[in-house]
Amino acid sequence: MLEVGQILKVEADDPAAEEDIPRWARRAGHELVKFEKSGNIMTFWIKKLH
């Protein structure tokens, strides 16, 4: 389980993830701190805020 302030790294290859993961992070009250895309692999860094 993540503690407040820790960062979760998520990798995905589903094209829908580019919209779905940032939307989920906002809705859950967390911060998307970084996003990278390399080919069909997307990497998201999400900071737990509460």
C-alpha distance matrix in Angstrom:
0.0 3.8 6.6 9.8 11.9 9.8 11.1 10.1 13.2 14.6 17.9 20.2 23.8 24.5 26.8 25.4 22.0 23.9 24.3 21.6 18.5 19.8 21.0 17.6 16.0 19.0 18.9 15.3 16.3 14.6 16.8 17.9 18.9 20.4 21.9 24.0 26.1 27.8 30.0 28.1 24.6 22.6 19.8 17.7 15.6 13.7 12.8 10.5 13.3 12.3
3.8 0.0 3.8 6.6 8.2 6.1 7.7 7.8 11.3 13.3 16.9 19.5 23.3 24.0 26.0 24.7 21.1 22.4 22.8 20.5 17.1 17.9 19.3 16.4 14.1 16.8 17.4 13.8 14.1 11.9 13.7 14.9 15.6 17.4 19.3 21.7 24.1 26.2 28.6 27.0 23.5 21.1 18.0 15.5 12.9 10.8 9.4 7.2 10.1 9.9
6.6 3.8 0.0 3.8 6.2 5.6 8.7 10.2 13.9 16.3 20.0 22.6 26.4 27.1 28.8 27.4 23.8 24.7 24.9 22.8 19.4 19.5 20.9 18.2 15.4 17.5 18.3 14.7 14.1 12.1 13.8 15.8 16.0 18.4 20.9 23.5 26.3 28.5 31.2 29.9 26.3 23.7 20.4 17.6 14.6 12.2 9.6 7.1 8.8 8.2
9.8 6.6 3.8 0.0 3.8 5.6 8.6 10.8 14.5 16.9 20.7 23.2 26.9 27.4 28.6 27.0 23.5 23.9 23.8 22.0 18.7 18.1 19.3 17.0 13.9 15.3 16.4 13.0 11.6 9.7 11.3 13.9 14.1 17.1 19.8 22.8 25.9 28.4 31.3 30.0 26.7 23.7 20.4 17.2 14.0 11.2 7.9 5.2 5.4 5.5
11.9 8.2 6.2 3.8 0.0 3.8 6.6 9.8 13.0 15.9 19.5 22.2 25.9 26.8 27.7 26.4 22.8 22.7 23.0 21.8 18.2 17.2 19.1 17.4 13.8 15.3 17.1 14.3 12.4 9.7 9.9 12.0 11.3 14.3 17.4 20.4 23.7 26.2 29.3 28.4 25.0 21.9 18.5 15.4 11.8 9.6 6.0 5.3 5.9 8.0
9.8 6.1 5.6 5.6 3.8 0.0 3.8 6.8 10.0 13.1 16.6 19.6 23.3 24.5 25.8 24.9 21.1 21.4 22.2 20.8 17.0 16.7 19.0 17.0 13.7 16.0 17.8 14.8 13.8 10.6 10.7 11.9 11.2 13.4 16.1 18.6 21.7 23.9 26.9 26.0 22.4 19.7 16.1 13.4 9.9 8.4 5.8 5.8 8.3 10.1
11.1 7.7 8.7 8.6 6.6 3.8 0.0 3.8 6.5 9.7 13.1 16.2 19.8 21.1 22.3 21.6 17.8 17.9 19.1 17.9 14.1 13.9 16.6 14.9 11.8 14.4 16.6 14.1 13.4 9.8 9.2 9.2 8.6 10.1 12.5 14.9 18.0 20.2 23.1 22.3 18.7 15.9 12.3 9.7 6.2 5.3 4.3 6.2 9.4 11.9
10.1 7.8 10.2 10.8 9.8 6.8 3.8 0.0 3.8 6.4 10.0 12.9 16.7 17.9 19.5 18.9 15.1 15.8 17.1 15.6 11.8 12.6 15.3 13.2 10.8 14.1 15.8 13.4 13.8 10.4 10.3 9.6 10.0 10.6 11.9 14.0 16.4 18.5 21.1 19.7 16.2 13.6 10.3 8.0 5.6 5.1 6.4 7.6 11.3 13.3
13.2 11.3 13.9 14.5 13.0 10.0 6.5 3.8 0.0 3.8 6.7 10.1 13.7 15.5 17.1 17.1 13.4 13.9 16.0 14.9 11.3 12.5 15.6 14.1 12.1 15.5 17.6 15.8 16.3 12.9 12.0 10.1 10.1 9.4 9.7 11.0 13.2 14.9 17.5 16.3 12.7 10.4 6.9 5.7 4.6 6.5 9.0 11.1 14.6 16.8
14.6 13.3 16.3 16.9 15.9 13.1 9.7 6.4 3.8 0.0 3.8 6.6 10.3 11.9 13.7 13.7 10.0 11.2 13.5 12.1 8.9 11.0 13.9 12.4 11.4 15.0 16.6 15.3 16.6 13.6 13.1 10.7 11.8 10.6 9.6 10.6 11.8 13.5 15.5 13.7 10.2 8.1 5.6 5.1 6.4 7.9 11.2 12.9 16.4 18.3
17.9 16.9 20.0 20.7 19.5 16.6 13.1 10.0 6.7 3.8 0.0 3.8 7.1 9.5 11.5 12.5 9.3 10.5 13.5 12.7 10.2 12.6 15.5 14.6 14.2 17.5 19.2 18.3 19.8 16.9 16.1 13.2 14.1 11.9 9.9 9.5 9.6 10.7 12.2 10.3 6.7 5.6 4.5 6.4 9.0 11.2 14.6 16.6 20.0 22.1
20.2 19.5 22.6 23.2 22.2 19.6 16.2 12.9 10.1 6.6 3.8 0.0 3.8 5.7 8.1 9.3 6.6 8.6 11.5 10.8 9.4 12.3 14.6 14.0 14.6 17.7 19.0 18.7 20.6 18.2 17.6 14.6 16.2 14.0 11.2 10.7 9.6 10.7 11.1 8.3 5.7 5.3 6.6 8.4 11.7 13.4 17.1 18.8 22.0 23.9
23.8 23.3 26.4 26.9 25.9 23.3 19.8 16.7 13.7 10.3 7.1 3.8 0.0 3.8 6.2 8.6 7.5 9.1 12.3 12.1 11.8 14.5 16.6 16.5 17.5 20.3 21.5 21.7 23.7 21.5 20.7 17.5 19.0 16.4 13.2 11.9 9.6 9.9 9.1 5.6 4.8 6.2 9.0 11.4 14.9 16.8 20.6 22.4 25.5 27.4
24.5 24.0 27.1 27.4 26.8 24.5 21.1 17.9 15.5 11.9 9.5 5.7 3.8 0.0 3.8 5.4 5.5 7.9 10.2 9.8 10.5 13.5 14.7 14.8 16.6 19.1 19.8 20.4 22.7 21.1 20.7 17.8 19.9 17.8 14.5 13.9 11.8 12.8 11.7 8.0 8.2 8.4 11.3 12.7 16.3 17.5 21.2 22.7 25.5 27.2
26.8 26.0 28.8 28.6 27.7 25.8 22.3 19.5 17.1 13.7 11.5 8.1 6.2 3.8 0.0 3.8 5.4 6.1 8.2 9.2 10.7 12.7 13.9 15.0 16.7 18.6 19.6 20.8 22.8 21.3 20.5 17.4 19.5 17.3 13.8 13.2 10.7 12.3 10.9 7.7 8.9 8.6 11.9 13.1 16.9 18.1 21.8 23.6 26.0 28.0
25.4 24.7 27.4 27.0 26.4 24.9 21.6 18.9 17.1 13.7 12.5 9.3 8.6 5.4 3.8 0.0 3.8 5.4 5.8 6.0 8.4 10.6 10.9 12.0 14.3 15.9 16.4 17.9 20.1 19.2 18.9 16.2 18.9 17.3 14.3 14.7 13.0 15.2 14.5 11.3 11.7 10.5 13.0 13.2 16.7 17.0 20.6 22.0 24.1 25.8
22.0 21.1 23.8 23.5 22.8 21.1 17.8 15.1 13.4 10.0 9.3 6.6 7.5 5.5 5.4 3.8 0.0 3.8 5.3 4.7 5.4 8.1 9.3 9.8 11.5 13.7 14.6 15.5 17.6 16.2 15.7 13.0 15.7 14.1 11.3 12.1 11.2 13.7 13.8 10.8 10.0 7.9 9.7 9.6 13.0 13.4 17.0 18.5 20.8 22.7
23.9 22.4 24.7 23.9 22.7 21.4 17.9 15.8 13.9 11.2 10.5 8.6 9.1 7.9 6.1 5.4 3.8 0.0 3.8 5.9 6.3 7.1 9.0 10.7 11.7 13.2 14.9 16.3 17.6 16.0 14.8 11.7 14.0 12.2 9.0 9.9 9.1 12.2 12.7 10.5 10.0 7.3 9.2 8.9 12.4 13.2 16.8 18.8 20.8 23.1
24.3 22.8 24.9 23.8 23.0 22.2 19.1 17.1 16.0 13.5 13.5 11.5 12.3 10.2 8.2 5.8 5.3 3.8 0.0 3.8 5.9 5.9 6.3 8.7 10.4 11.1 12.3 14.4 15.9 15.0 14.3 11.9 14.8 13.9 11.4 13.1 12.7 15.9 16.3 14.1 13.7 11.0 12.4 11.2 14.1 13.9 17.1 18.7 20.1 22.1
21.6 20.5 22.8 22.0 21.8 20.8 17.9 15.6 14.9 12.1 12.7 10.8 12.1 9.8 9.2 6.0 4.7 5.9 3.8 0.0 3.8 5.7 5.2 6.1 8.7 10.1 10.4 12.0 14.2 13.7 13.8 11.9 15.3 14.9 12.8 14.8 14.6 17.7 18.1 15.3 14.4 11.8 12.7 11.2 13.8 13.0 16.1 17.0 18.7 20.2
18.5 17.1 19.4 18.7 18.2 17.0 14.1 11.8 11.3 8.9 10.2 9.4 11.8 10.5 10.7 8.4 5.4 6.3 5.9 3.8 0.0 3.8 5.4 5.0 6.1 8.7 9.8 10.4 12.3 10.9 10.9 8.8 12.2 11.9 10.3 12.7 13.3 16.4 17.6 15.1 13.3 10.2 10.1 7.9 10.1 9.2 12.5 13.6 15.7 17.5
19.8 17.9 19.5 18.1 17.2 16.7 13.9 12.6 12.5 11.0 12.6 12.3 14.5 13.5 12.7 10.6 8.1 7.1 5.9 5.7 3.8 0.0 3.8 5.4 5.1 6.2 8.6 9.8 10.6 9.2 8.5 6.4 9.9 10.2 9.2 12.3 13.6 17.1 18.7 16.8 15.1 11.6 11.1 8.3 9.8 8.6 11.4 12.9 14.2 16.5
21.0 19.3 20.9 19.3 19.1 19.0 16.6 15.3 15.6 13.9 15.5 14.6 16.6 14.7 13.9 10.9 9.3 9.0 6.3 5.2 5.4 3.8 0.0 3.8 5.5 5.3 6.1 8.5 9.9 10.0 10.3 9.5 13.2 13.9 13.0 16.0 16.9 20.4 21.5 19.3 18.0 14.7 14.6 11.9 13.3 11.5 13.8 14.4 15.1 16.7
17.6 16.4 18.2 17.0 17.4 17.0 14.9 13.2 14.1 12.4 14.6 14.0 16.5 14.8 15.0 12.0 9.8 10.7 8.7 6.1 5.0 5.4 3.8 0.0 3.8 5.5 5.1 6.0 8.5 8.6 10.1 9.8 13.6 14.6 14.1 17.1 18.1 21.4 22.6 20.1 18.3 15.2 14.6 11.8 12.7 10.3 12.4 12.2 13.4 14.5
16.0 14.1 15.4 13.9 13.8 13.7 11.8 10.8 12.1 11.4 14.2 14.6 17.5 16.6 16.7 14.3 11.5 11.7 10.4 8.7 6.1 5.1 5.5 3.8 0.0 3.8 5.5 5.1 6.2 5.0 6.3 6.6 10.3 11.9 12.3 15.7 17.5 20.9 22.7 20.7 18.4 15.0 13.6 10.1 10.1 7.1 8.8 8.9 10.1 11.7
19.0 16.8 17.5 15.3 15.3 16.0 14.4 14.1 15.5 15.0 17.5 17.7 20.3 19.1 18.6 15.9 13.7 13.2 11.1 10.1 8.7 6.2 5.3 5.5 3.8 0.0 3.8 5.4 5.1 5.7 6.6 7.8 11.3 13.4 14.0 17.6 19.5 23.1 24.8 23.0 21.1 17.5 16.4 12.9 12.7 9.8 10.7 10.7 10.5 12.2
18.9 17.4 18.3 16.4 17.1 17.8 16.6 15.8 17.6 16.6 19.2 19.0 21.5 19.8 19.6 16.4 14.6 14.9 12.3 10.4 9.8 8.6 6.1 5.1 5.5 3.8 0.0 3.8 5.4 7.6 9.9 11.2 14.8 16.9 17.2 20.6 22.1 25.6 27.0 24.8 23.0 19.7 18.8 15.5 15.5 12.4 13.1 12.2 11.9 12.5
15.3 13.8 14.7 13.0 14.3 14.8 14.1 13.4 15.8 15.3 18.3 18.7 21.7 20.4 20.8 17.9 15.5 16.3 14.4 12.0 10.4 9.8 8.5 6.0 5.1 5.4 3.8 0.0 3.8 5.7 9.0 10.9 14.3 16.6 17.4 20.8 22.6 25.9 27.6 25.4 23.1 19.9 18.3 14.9 14.3 10.8 10.9 9.2 9.3 9.3
16.3 14.1 14.1 11.6 12.4 13.8 13.4 13.8 16.3 16.6 19.8 20.6 23.7 22.7 22.8 20.1 17.6 17.6 15.9 14.2 12.3 10.6 9.9 8.5 6.2 5.1 5.4 3.8 0.0 3.8 6.9 9.9 12.6 15.6 17.1 20.8 23.1 26.5 28.6 26.8 24.4 20.9 19.0 15.3 14.0 10.4 9.6 8.0 6.8 7.5
14.6 11.9 12.1 9.7 9.7 10.6 9.8 10.4 12.9 13.6 16.9 18.2 21.5 21.1 21.3 19.2 16.2 16.0 15.0 13.7 10.9 9.2 10.0 8.6 5.0 5.7 7.6 5.7 3.8 0.0 3.8 6.8 9.3 12.2 14.1 17.7 20.3 23.6 25.9 24.4 21.7 18.2 15.9 12.1 10.4 6.7 5.9 5.2 5.2 7.5
16.8 13.7 13.8 11.3 9.9 10.7 9.2 10.3 12.0 13.1 16.1 17.6 20.7 20.7 20.5 18.9 15.7 14.8 14.3 13.8 10.9 8.5 10.3 10.1 6.3 6.6 9.9 9.0 6.9 3.8 0.0 3.8 5.8 9.0 11.2 15.0 17.9 21.2 23.9 22.8 20.2 16.5 14.1 10.4 8.5 5.6 5.1 6.8 6.9 10.3
17.9 14.9 15.8 13.9 12.0 11.9 9.2 9.6 10.1 10.7 13.2 14.6 17.5 17.8 17.4 16.2 13.0 11.7 11.9 11.9 8.8 6.4 9.5 9.8 6.6 7.8 11.2 10.9 9.9 6.8 3.8 0.0 3.8 5.8 7.5 11.2 14.1 17.5 20.1 19.2 16.7 12.9 10.7 7.0 5.9 4.5 6.3 9.1 10.3 13.6
18.9 15.6 16.0 14.1 11.3 11.2 8.6 10.0 10.1 11.8 14.1 16.2 19.0 19.9 19.5 18.9 15.7 14.0 14.8 15.3 12.2 9.9 13.2 13.6 10.3 11.3 14.8 14.3 12.6 9.3 5.8 3.8 0.0 3.8 7.2 10.6 14.0 17.1 20.2 20.0 17.2 13.7 10.9 7.8 5.6 5.8 6.5 10.1 11.3 14.9
20.4 17.4 18.4 17.1 14.3 13.4 10.1 10.6 9.4 10.6 11.9 14.0 16.4 17.8 17.3 17.3 14.1 12.2 13.9 14.9 11.9 10.2 13.9 14.6 11.9 13.4 16.9 16.6 15.6 12.2 9.0 5.8 3.8 0.0 3.8 6.8 10.4 13.4 16.7 16.7 14.0 10.6 8.1 5.9 5.1 7.3 9.4 13.0 14.7 18.3
21.9 19.3 20.9 19.8 17.4 16.1 12.5 11.9 9.7 9.6 9.9 11.2 13.2 14.5 13.8 14.3 11.3 9.0 11.4 12.8 10.3 9.2 13.0 14.1 12.3 14.0 17.2 17.4 17.1 14.1 11.2 7.5 7.2 3.8 0.0 3.8 6.9 10.3 13.2 13.1 10.7 7.2 5.7 4.7 6.5 9.0 12.0 15.4 17.4 20.6
24.0 21.7 23.5 22.8 20.4 18.6 14.9 14.0 11.0 10.6 9.5 10.7 11.9 13.9 13.2 14.7 12.1 9.9 13.1 14.8 12.7 12.3 16.0 17.1 15.7 17.6 20.6 20.8 20.8 17.7 15.0 11.2 10.6 6.8 3.8 0.0 3.8 6.7 9.9 10.5 8.4 5.8 5.2 6.7 9.0 12.2 15.2 18.6 20.9 24.1
26.1 24.1 26.3 25.9 23.7 21.7 18.0 16.4 13.2 11.8 9.6 9.6 9.6 11.8 10.7 13.0 11.2 9.1 12.7 14.6 13.3 13.6 16.9 18.1 17.5 19.5 22.1 22.6 23.1 20.3 17.9 14.1 14.0 10.4 6.9 3.8 0.0 3.8 6.3 7.1 5.8 4.4 6.3 8.9 11.9 15.0 18.3 21.4 23.9 26.9
27.8 26.2 28.5 28.4 26.2 23.9 20.2 18.5 14.9 13.5 10.7 10.7 9.9 12.8 12.3 15.2 13.7 12.2 15.9 17.7 16.4 17.1 20.4 21.4 20.9 23.1 25.6 25.9 26.5 23.6 21.2 17.5 17.1 13.4 10.3 6.7 3.8 0.0 3.8 6.1 5.4 6.4 8.4 11.7 14.5 17.8 21.1 24.2 26.9 29.9
30.0 28.6 31.2 31.3 29.3 26.9 23.1 21.1 17.5 15.5 12.2 11.1 9.1 11.7 10.9 14.5 13.8 12.7 16.3 18.1 17.6 18.7 21.5 22.6 22.7 24.8 27.0 27.6 28.6 25.9 23.9 20.1 20.2 16.7 13.2 9.9 6.3 3.8 0.0 3.8 5.6 8.0 10.9 14.2 17.5 20.5 24.0 26.9 29.6 32.4
28.1 27.0 29.9 30.0 28.4 26.0 22.3 19.7 16.3 13.7 10.3 8.3 5.6 8.0 7.7 11.3 10.8 10.5 14.1 15.3 15.1 16.8 19.3 20.1 20.7 23.0 24.8 25.4 26.8 24.4 22.8 19.2 20.0 16.7 13.1 10.5 7.1 6.1 3.8 0.0 3.8 6.5 10.0 13.2 16.7 19.3 23.0 25.5 28.3 30.8
24.6 23.5 26.3 26.7 25.0 22.4 18.7 16.2 12.7 10.2 6.7 5.7 4.8 8.2 8.9 11.7 10.0 10.0 13.7 14.4 13.3 15.1 18.0 18.3 18.4 21.1 23.0 23.1 24.4 21.7 20.2 16.7 17.2 14.0 10.7 8.4 5.8 5.4 5.6 3.8 0.0 3.8 6.6 10.1 13.4 16.2 19.8 22.3 25.3 27.8
22.6 21.1 23.7 23.7 21.9 19.7 15.9 13.6 10.4 8.1 5.6 5.3 6.2 8.4 8.6 10.5 7.9 7.3 11.0 11.8 10.2 11.6 14.7 15.2 15.0 17.5 19.7 19.9 20.9 18.2 16.5 12.9 13.7 10.6 7.2 5.8 4.4 6.4 8.0 6.5 3.8 0.0 3.8 6.6 10.2 12.8 16.5 19.1 21.9 24.5
19.8 18.0 20.4 20.4 18.5 16.1 12.3 10.3 6.9 5.6 4.5 6.6 9.0 11.3 11.9 13.0 9.7 9.2 12.4 12.7 10.1 11.1 14.6 14.6 13.6 16.4 18.8 18.3 19.0 15.9 14.1 10.7 10.9 8.1 5.7 5.2 6.3 8.4 10.9 10.0 6.6 3.8 0.0 3.8 6.8 9.9 13.3 16.1 19.1 21.8
17.7 15.5 17.6 17.2 15.4 13.4 9.7 8.0 5.7 5.1 6.4 8.4 11.4 12.7 13.1 13.2 9.6 8.9 11.2 11.2 7.9 8.3 11.9 11.8 10.1 12.9 15.5 14.9 15.3 12.1 10.4 7.0 7.8 5.9 4.7 6.7 8.9 11.7 14.2 13.2 10.1 6.6 3.8 0.0 3.8 6.3 9.9 12.7 15.4 18.2
15.6 12.9 14.6 14.0 11.8 9.9 6.2 5.6 4.6 6.4 9.0 11.7 14.9 16.3 16.9 16.7 13.0 12.4 14.1 13.8 10.1 9.8 13.3 12.7 10.1 12.7 15.5 14.3 14.0 10.4 8.5 5.9 5.6 5.1 6.5 9.0 11.9 14.5 17.5 16.7 13.4 10.2 6.8 3.8 0.0 3.8 6.7 9.9 12.6 15.6
13.7 10.8 12.2 11.2 9.6 8.4 5.3 5.1 6.5 7.9 11.2 13.4 16.8 17.5 18.1 17.0 13.4 13.2 13.9 13.0 9.2 8.6 11.5 10.3 7.1 9.8 12.4 10.8 10.4 6.7 5.6 4.5 5.8 7.3 9.0 12.2 15.0 17.8 20.5 19.3 16.2 12.8 9.9 6.3 3.8 0.0 3.8 6.5 9.2 12.0
12.8 9.4 9.6 7.9 6.0 5.8 4.3 6.4 9.0 11.2 14.6 17.1 20.6 21.2 21.8 20.6 17.0 16.8 17.1 16.1 12.5 11.4 13.8 12.4 8.8 10.7 13.1 10.9 9.6 5.9 5.1 6.3 6.5 9.4 12.0 15.2 18.3 21.1 24.0 23.0 19.8 16.5 13.3 9.9 6.7 3.8 0.0 3.8 6.1 9.3
10.5 7.2 7.1 5.2 5.3 5.8 6.2 7.6 11.1 12.9 16.6 18.8 22.4 22.7 23.6 22.0 18.5 18.8 18.7 17.0 13.6 12.9 14.4 12.2 8.9 10.7 12.2 9.2 8.0 5.2 6.8 9.1 10.1 13.0 15.4 18.6 21.4 24.2 26.9 25.5 22.3 19.1 16.1 12.7 9.9 6.5 3.8 0.0 3.8 5.9
13.3 10.1 8.8 5.4 5.9 8.3 9.4 11.3 14.6 16.4 20.0 22.0 25.5 25.5 26.0 24.1 20.8 20.8 20.1 18.7 15.7 14.2 15.1 13.4 10.1 10.5 11.9 9.3 6.8 5.2 6.9 10.3 11.3 14.7 17.4 20.9 23.9 26.9 29.6 28.3 25.3 21.9 19.1 15.4 12.6 9.2 6.1 3.8 0.0 3.8
12.3 9.9 8.2 5.5 8.0 10.1 11.9 13.3 16.8 18.3 22.1 23.9 27.4 27.2 28.0 25.8 22.7 23.1 22.1 20.2 17.5 16.5 16.7 14.5 11.7 12.2 12.5 9.3 7.5 7.5 10.3 13.6 14.9 18.3 20.6 24.1 26.9 29.9 32.4 30.8 27.8 24.5 21.8 18.2 15.6 12.0 9.3 5.9 3.8 0.0
